[in-house]
Amino acid sequence: EVIWGVETPVLVARLTRSINSMQRLVLLLPPNVMPLASLQRTLQASHQISQAMNVPNLVLADAGYYSLAKELSTELDPGSLPQIERTRGTLDAHILRKIGMNDLLLVPGFGSRRRFLSSLGDLPEQLAATISGNLLVLYFYQ
């Protein structure tokens, strides 16, 4: 109940391994997770986290975000641009094979509690039950 409606972005983490052992940050952009207008802010946050951890950044973007993510990523630090790959659907075997135990998985969420639940549903819980690595949910109210 505390995070709904706060104006500061909030990170919620499930850490099963040392954060220092992470070798890559993987940003997962499932279908309809956020308005396109919020994509730049999400890519910047992902980029800043990967820079702070000194690890590469992989973006797994649904087709609805892929082209804009490619375009917006060119505005980031050219020395460490993220690798961006197109995905289909939210949680399939193809996506799960790309996420290793030494990856830090970042999933964005957006809006009111109702909006967040309608876009992500139980995806964070599914991911927590499926992957053995660390999981972050980045929440933006607006």
Residue pairs with C-beta under 8 A, 6 or more apart in sequence:
3 10
3 12
3 139
4 112
4 113
4 116
4 141
5 112
5 141
6 141
7 141
7 142
9 45
9 138
9 139
9 140
10 138
10 139
11 136
11 137
11 138
11 139
12 136
12 137
12 139
13 134
13 135
13 136
13 137
14 128
14 134
14 135
14 136
15 134
16 132
16 133
16 134
17 101
17 102
17 133
17 134
19 53
19 104
19 134
21 102
22 53
22 55
22 102
22 103
22 104
22 133
22 134
23 55
23 100
23 102
23 103
24 50
24 55
24 56
24 57
24 58
24 100
24 102
24 103
24 104
25 46
25 49
25 50
25 53
25 55
25 56
25 57
25 58
25 103
25 104
25 106
26 57
26 58
26 59
26 60
26 98
26 99
26 103
26 104
26 105
26 106
27 42
27 43
27 46
27 57
27 58
27 59
27 60
27 82
27 106
27 107
27 108
28 60
28 95
28 105
28 106
28 107
28 127
29 39
29 42
29 59
29 60
29 61
29 62
29 65
29 69
29 87
29 108
30 62
30 87
30 89
30 90
30 91
30 107
30 120
30 123
31 62
31 64
31 89
31 90
32 64
32 119
33 62
33 107
33 108
33 109
33 110
33 119
33 120
34 42
34 108
34 109
34 110
34 111
34 119
34 140
35 110
36 64
36 65
36 68
38 108
38 110
38 140
39 65
39 68
39 69
39 72
40 72
40 75
41 140
42 108
42 138
42 140
43 59
43 69
43 72
43 73
43 76
43 82
44 76
45 108
45 138
46 57
46 59
46 82
46 106
46 138
47 57
47 76
47 77
47 80
47 82
49 104
49 106
49 136
50 56
50 57
50 80
50 82
51 77
51 80
53 104
55 104
56 80
56 82
56 83
57 80
57 82
57 83
58 82
58 83
58 84
58 85
58 98
58 103
59 69
59 73
59 82
59 83
59 84
59 85
60 85
60 87
60 95
60 98
61 69
61 84
61 85
61 86
61 87
62 86
62 87
62 88
62 89
62 90
63 86
63 87
63 88
66 84
66 86
69 84
70 84
73 81
73 82
73 84
74 81
76 82
85 98
87 94
87 95
88 94
89 95
90 123
91 123
91 126
91 127
91 130
96 130
96 131
99 105
99 131
99 133
100 133
101 131
101 132
101 133
102 133
103 133
103 134
104 133
104 134
104 135
104 136
105 127
105 131
105 133
105 134
105 135
105 136
106 136
106 137
106 138
107 120
107 123
107 124
107 127
107 135
107 136
107 137
107 138
108 137
108 138
108 139
108 140
109 116
109 119
109 120
109 137
109 138
109 139
109 140
110 116
110 119
110 139
110 140
110 141
111 119
111 140
111 141
111 142
112 141
116 139
124 135
124 137
127 135
128 135
